[in-house]
Amino acid sequence: MKMNWLELFPEPIKSLLEHLPFSILDRLEEIRIREGRPLEINAAGEHHFLTMSGKLTFRVEESYKPGREDTHRLLDRISNHSLYTMEEELRKGFITIPGGHRIGLAGRTVLSGGKVEHLRDISGFNLRIAREIRGAADAILPHLIDKKEKRMKHTLILSPPQHGKTTLIRDMARQISSGSYADSTVKWSGLKVGIIDERSEIAGSMRGVPSFDVGPRTDVMDGCPKAEGMMMMIRSMSPEVLLVDEIGRPEDVEAITEALHAGISVIATAHGSSVDELSQRPAMASLMANQMFEMYVILNRKAGKPTYRILDRQQRAIQLSLPYQKGVDAYG
C-alpha cells in the first residue's frame, strides 16, 4: 500500500509512525493528533498510543504528546501554508487530501448568523486512511443484481462510521462499471456509473482524475454537494447507476427520489445500524415508508471482523451475519 500520507506529518511524528511494524502500518485506519494529549492510532479497530520510541502502549504516561509546534506545523503542511485558501474546508471541519484520505479537524468555531463560518485554534486532527480493496464487494454484489431486468437494484448500505461503507461502494463502482460482477451467471457488459463524491473519498480524485480504480465506464462529480451533484450527473452524463455516500439531508432524499423516478439505479450509503433506526430520522422517513430501496445491506464489525446482512424491501433476511470474503479493514 502506498503511504504518501506519511509525508504530511512533521518530525518527530513522522519518525514515530515510520518505526511501526509494517503489520501495523498496513492496517492503519486512523491517526489522531491532539495537542498536549497522547498520539493515538487505530489499526483494524484496535486503539493504541505511541511512545517516544514508536512503540505501542495503553499507558498515557508513556505516550508521546504532540505540542503546539507539532500541531502548528501539521496545519501548515495541510493548508500548504495558506489557511485562507481552505476557508470552505474549515467551515465543514475536514479536509480531503490526495488519495482520498480525510483529515478531521477540531478547534474553536467562529459563528456568523448562528452558523459555523470556520474553525480557528485548531488543536485536534484525525487522519482517516482510505484503502482500495479489490474484491471487497465480491460477497455482496451478486445479491444486488436484477438478472431479469439486467440492472442493479436500488440499494441502501447502512453501518456506523468506520465499518467499510466507502470501501465497499468503491469496489462496487469498479465491478459494475467493468462488468465483473463476481457472479459467473451475469453475462452482460458493464453499466454506466455516476459517482457523486462530495468529500473526494470514493474516487480520491486529483484534478478531476480518480486515483482509485472505479472502473472504465464511471464518471465522477467531485467535490460537489450530493443533491446538486446527482441532478447534474443525471442531466449531463446519463448514468445507469448512481453511487452516493452518506445521505441524510432532505435535499439528498429529494434528489434520490428524482433519480429513482428517472429509471436510474441508486446505490447509497447512510450512517445507521438498522432500517428501523433510519426510519426515525425525519429526512429519511419518506424513503423508508415508501420502500424506495429494494435491498438493504447492513455492515458491522465486531472484534475487528467485518460481517454483513442483506435484507429485501420488506426487511426479510437474504443473507445473515456472514463475513466478507476478502475483508474490509478500511474506514467507511
BELHU-V734419 format. One record per residue. N is the residue number from 1. RES is the residue in one letter. D_LAST is the distance of its C-alpha to the last C-alpha in whole Angstrom. Layout:
# BELHU-V734419
n=N res=RES d_last=D_LAST
n=N res=RES d_last=D_LAST
This chain:
# BELHU-V734419
n=1 res=M d_last=18
n=2 res=K d_last=19
n=3 res=M d_last=19
n=4 res=N d_last=20
n=5 res=W d_last=18
n=6 res=L d_last=20
n=7 res=E d_last=23
n=8 res=L d_last=22
n=9 res=F d_last=23
n=10 res=P d_last=26
n=11 res=E d_last=29
n=12 res=P d_last=29
n=13 res=I d_last=25
n=14 res=K d_last=25
n=15 res=S d_last=27
n=16 res=L d_last=26
n=17 res=L d_last=22
n=18 res=E d_last=24
n=19 res=H d_last=26
n=20 res=L d_last=24
n=21 res=P d_last=24
n=22 res=F d_last=22
n=23 res=S d_last=21
n=24 res=I d_last=19
n=25 res=L d_last=18
n=26 res=D d_last=17
n=27 res=R d_last=14
n=28 res=L d_last=13
n=29 res=E d_last=10
n=30 res=E d_last=12
n=31 res=I d_last=15
n=32 res=R d_last=17
n=33 res=I d_last=20
n=34 res=R d_last=22
n=35 res=E d_last=26
n=36 res=G d_last=28
n=37 res=R d_last=26
n=38 res=P d_last=24
n=39 res=L d_last=22
n=40 res=E d_last=19
n=41 res=I d_last=17
n=42 res=N d_last=14
n=43 res=A d_last=14
n=44 res=A d_last=12
n=45 res=G d_last=12
n=46 res=E d_last=16
n=47 res=H d_last=17
n=48 res=H d_last=20
n=49 res=F d_last=22
n=50 res=L d_last=24
n=51 res=T d_last=28
n=52 res=M d_last=30
n=53 res=S d_last=31
n=54 res=G d_last=27
n=55 res=K d_last=27
n=56 res=L d_last=25
n=57 res=T d_last=26
n=58 res=F d_last=25
n=59 res=R d_last=28
n=60 res=V d_last=28
n=61 res=E d_last=32
n=62 res=E d_last=31
n=63 res=S d_last=28
n=64 res=Y d_last=28
n=65 res=K d_last=28
n=66 res=P d_last=27
n=67 res=G d_last=30
n=68 res=R d_last=30
n=69 res=E d_last=31
n=70 res=D d_last=28
n=71 res=T d_last=26
n=72 res=H d_last=28
n=73 res=R d_last=28
n=74 res=L d_last=24
n=75 res=L d_last=24
n=76 res=D d_last=27
n=77 res=R d_last=25
n=78 res=I d_last=22
n=79 res=S d_last=24
n=80 res=N d_last=26
n=81 res=H d_last=29
n=82 res=S d_last=29
n=83 res=L d_last=27
n=84 res=Y d_last=29
n=85 res=T d_last=27
n=86 res=M d_last=24
n=87 res=E d_last=25
n=88 res=E d_last=23
n=89 res=E d_last=20
n=90 res=L d_last=21
n=91 res=R d_last=22
n=92 res=K d_last=18
n=93 res=G d_last=17
n=94 res=F d_last=15
n=95 res=I d_last=16
n=96 res=T d_last=14
n=97 res=I d_last=16
n=98 res=P d_last=17
n=99 res=G d_last=15
n=100 res=G d_last=12
n=101 res=H d_last=11
n=102 res=R d_last=11
n=103 res=I d_last=14
n=104 res=G d_last=14
n=105 res=L d_last=18
n=106 res=A d_last=20
n=107 res=G d_last=23
n=108 res=R d_last=26
n=109 res=T d_last=26
n=110 res=V d_last=29
n=111 res=L d_last=29
n=112 res=S d_last=31
n=113 res=G d_last=33
n=114 res=G d_last=30
n=115 res=K d_last=27
n=116 res=V d_last=25
n=117 res=E d_last=27
n=118 res=H d_last=25
n=119 res=L d_last=24
n=120 res=R d_last=27
n=121 res=D d_last=28
n=122 res=I d_last=24
n=123 res=S d_last=24
n=124 res=G d_last=20
n=125 res=F d_last=18
n=126 res=N d_last=14
n=127 res=L d_last=13
n=128 res=R d_last=9
n=129 res=I d_last=10
n=130 res=A d_last=8
n=131 res=R d_last=10
n=132 res=E d_last=12
n=133 res=I d_last=12
n=134 res=R d_last=15
n=135 res=G d_last=16
n=136 res=A d_last=12
n=137 res=A d_last=13
n=138 res=D d_last=17
n=139 res=A d_last=17
n=140 res=I d_last=16
n=141 res=L d_last=17
n=142 res=P d_last=21
n=143 res=H d_last=21
n=144 res=L d_last=20
n=145 res=I d_last=23
n=146 res=D d_last=26
n=147 res=K d_last=28
n=148 res=K d_last=31
n=149 res=E d_last=30
n=150 res=K d_last=28
n=151 res=R d_last=25
n=152 res=M d_last=21
n=153 res=K d_last=21
n=154 res=H d_last=20
n=155 res=T d_last=16
n=156 res=L d_last=14
n=157 res=I d_last=11
n=158 res=L d_last=10
n=159 res=S d_last=8
n=160 res=P d_last=8
n=161 res=P d_last=6
n=162 res=Q d_last=4
n=163 res=H d_last=5
n=164 res=G d_last=4
n=165 res=K d_last=4
n=166 res=T d_last=4
n=167 res=T d_last=6
n=168 res=L d_last=8
n=169 res=I d_last=9
n=170 res=R d_last=10
n=171 res=D d_last=12
n=172 res=M d_last=14
n=173 res=A d_last=15
n=174 res=R d_last=17
n=175 res=Q d_last=18
n=176 res=I d_last=19
n=177 res=S d_last=21
n=178 res=S d_last=23
n=179 res=G d_last=24
n=180 res=S d_last=23
n=181 res=Y d_last=21
n=182 res=A d_last=22
n=183 res=D d_last=24
n=184 res=S d_last=28
n=185 res=T d_last=30
n=186 res=V d_last=28
n=187 res=K d_last=30
n=188 res=W d_last=29
n=189 res=S d_last=28
n=190 res=G d_last=25
n=191 res=L d_last=24
n=192 res=K d_last=24
n=193 res=V d_last=20
n=194 res=G d_last=19
n=195 res=I d_last=16
n=196 res=I d_last=15
n=197 res=D d_last=13
n=198 res=E d_last=14
n=199 res=R d_last=12
n=200 res=S d_last=13
n=201 res=E d_last=9
n=202 res=I d_last=10
n=203 res=A d_last=13
n=204 res=G d_last=14
n=205 res=S d_last=17
n=206 res=M d_last=20
n=207 res=R d_last=23
n=208 res=G d_last=22
n=209 res=V d_last=21
n=210 res=P d_last=18
n=211 res=S d_last=17
n=212 res=F d_last=15
n=213 res=D d_last=17
n=214 res=V d_last=16
n=215 res=G d_last=20
n=216 res=P d_last=23
n=217 res=R d_last=23
n=218 res=T d_last=20
n=219 res=D d_last=21
n=220 res=V d_last=18
n=221 res=M d_last=19
n=222 res=D d_last=18
n=223 res=G d_last=17
n=224 res=C d_last=19
n=225 res=P d_last=18
n=226 res=K d_last=17
n=227 res=A d_last=20
n=228 res=E d_last=22
n=229 res=G d_last=20
n=230 res=M d_last=20
n=231 res=M d_last=24
n=232 res=M d_last=25
n=233 res=M d_last=23
n=234 res=I d_last=25
n=235 res=R d_last=28
n=236 res=S d_last=28
n=237 res=M d_last=26
n=238 res=S d_last=27
n=239 res=P d_last=24
n=240 res=E d_last=24
n=241 res=V d_last=20
n=242 res=L d_last=18
n=243 res=L d_last=14
n=244 res=V d_last=13
n=245 res=D d_last=9
n=246 res=E d_last=9
n=247 res=I d_last=13
n=248 res=G d_last=15
n=249 res=R d_last=18
n=250 res=P d_last=22
n=251 res=E d_last=22
n=252 res=D d_last=19
n=253 res=V d_last=20
n=254 res=E d_last=24
n=255 res=A d_last=22
n=256 res=I d_last=21
n=257 res=T d_last=24
n=258 res=E d_last=26
n=259 res=A d_last=24
n=260 res=L d_last=24
n=261 res=H d_last=28
n=262 res=A d_last=28
n=263 res=G d_last=27
n=264 res=I d_last=24
n=265 res=S d_last=21
n=266 res=V d_last=18
n=267 res=I d_last=15
n=268 res=A d_last=12
n=269 res=T d_last=9
n=270 res=A d_last=10
n=271 res=H d_last=9
n=272 res=G d_last=12
n=273 res=S d_last=13
n=274 res=S d_last=16
n=275 res=V d_last=18
n=276 res=D d_last=21
n=277 res=E d_last=19
n=278 res=L d_last=17
n=279 res=S d_last=21
n=280 res=Q d_last=22
n=281 res=R d_last=21
n=282 res=P d_last=23
n=283 res=A d_last=21
n=284 res=M d_last=20
n=285 res=A d_last=23
n=286 res=S d_last=25
n=287 res=L d_last=22
n=288 res=M d_last=22
n=289 res=A d_last=26
n=290 res=N d_last=27
n=291 res=Q d_last=24
n=292 res=M d_last=23
n=293 res=F d_last=20
n=294 res=E d_last=22
n=295 res=M d_last=19
n=296 res=Y d_last=16
n=297 res=V d_last=14
n=298 res=I d_last=12
n=299 res=L d_last=10
n=300 res=N d_last=11
n=301 res=R d_last=11
n=302 res=K d_last=15
n=303 res=A d_last=16
n=304 res=G d_last=14
n=305 res=K d_last=14
n=306 res=P d_last=12
n=307 res=T d_last=14
n=308 res=Y d_last=14
n=309 res=R d_last=16
n=310 res=I d_last=18
n=311 res=L d_last=20
n=312 res=D d_last=22
n=313 res=R d_last=23
n=314 res=Q d_last=26
n=315 res=Q d_last=23
n=316 res=R d_last=25
n=317 res=A d_last=23
n=318 res=I d_last=23
n=319 res=Q d_last=21
n=320 res=L d_last=20
n=321 res=S d_last=18
n=322 res=L d_last=18
n=323 res=P d_last=17
n=324 res=Y d_last=15
n=325 res=Q d_last=17
n=326 res=K d_last=16
n=327 res=G d_last=13
n=328 res=V d_last=9
n=329 res=D d_last=9
n=330 res=A d_last=7
n=331 res=Y d_last=4
n=332 res=G d_last=0
